[in-house]
């Protein structure tokens, strides 16, 4: 059976935790930051977990992680 290729875009965006959950970073932190409150920007710094339905697709894109 041939080797599977890792989706490189997904590999840069997601990390797998020790328990096997997929960790991601929040969006909306790249530009147009002046109109966003400090509290909103601070909360966007924290990471989040993928929804279980999306995690199935992400795990398929990351076969060796």
Secondary structure, DSSP 8 states (H G I E B T S, - for coil): -------HHHHHH-EE-TTS-EEEE-SS-SS--TTS-HHHHHHHHSEEE--HHHHHHHHHH-TT-
